[in-house]
Amino acid sequence: MDVCVSPAYIVLRAVPEKIHPVFGNYVLHVFDVCHMKTLGAGVRQTITFKDIGQCVWPLPPMEEQTAIAHLLDREIIRIDGLIEKKTRFIALLKEKILGFADSCVTGRDDSQRALKNIDIPWAPQIPEGWTVRKGKHLFEEMARPVGPEDEIITAFRDGQVCLRSKRRTEGYTFAEKEVGYQRILKGDLIIHTMDAFAGAIGVSEDDGKATGEYAVCKPRSDEAVPEYYAYLLRCMARRNYIYVLCPSVRERAPRFRFVRFAPVKLPVPPREEQLEIVDRIERATARMKNLIAQTERSIDLLREKRSALITAAVTGKIDVRAAA
């Protein structure tokens, strides 16, 4: 297939009598893992053809290169197939968790329950006995000064809000000056204003700090249980209502700031029922969450095995004649 790419790509063609193209591709996998991060210049670690050309590659006879390529193709297809199956399994479990949570927070988990019509587009019916209040009547936006020991808090798209160091720190850009940062306390309802549409809404597990792109919300009274409303707002996001509320200049870049959240009408179950709903969701989904964590670990192991296999094969640590 003939295609065109931007100048950011380096296009290589194997010299037929010297290197098998598939073997060369696998060598580049090893080269990428072991060397590319040390070669690039600047923040983006730009790699040039000159950088690649200065590297020394292992080069067995063509017959052995072909055997290695065939072995790796066969094994990588098998490993990738397992990873794909496990990834689909995780997606199904997550969808089941989300569906169950959505039905609970909107009162639709009991088909025998009496419902009433309300003026909420994304949840037009709620149980009898529930009321409706605007977001600003349930929560107030906080703007606390940060402390010298506060660490960065991140709201992740799966709904977890915690110290960034608990999950990962790579891939983030840190500001040299902490202008506009605000303090977050454990138990605050956090809305990532730029990522709320994708589920970055939750209750903070820790004390820390975050930028002004986070709406830090505190209940005005005992009427609102933050954990219940975290589930409810994530349901609202999945039903695409945040897009309705937050038109954006760029596609898929709505900003769900507190000023947008304030007038939103929300269901209000009795406080005890809010607590019971949260407990029911957590108990019912605990086993599935454990399965997801176990499956994710097994995927990580498969990826490590994949990388180790490629490295071992192209560096001559596997006798391809015995493996054939």
VENBELJO-V824851 format. One record per helix or strand. SS is the DSSP state (H for helix, E for strand). FROM is the first residue (numbers start at 1). TO is the last residue. If there is no record, write none. Layout:
<<SS,FROM,TO> <SS,FROM,TO>>
//
This chain:
<<H,21,39> <E,41,41> <E,46,46> <H,49,53> <H,62,105> <E,115,117> <E,125,127> <E,131,134> <H,135,138> <E,139,141> <E,144,144> <E,152,155> <E,161,163> <H,164,166> <E,182,184> <E,189,192> <H,196,198> <E,201,204> <E,208,210> <E,214,219> <H,226,238> <H,241,245> <H,258,262> <E,265,268> <H,271,314> <H,320,323>>
//
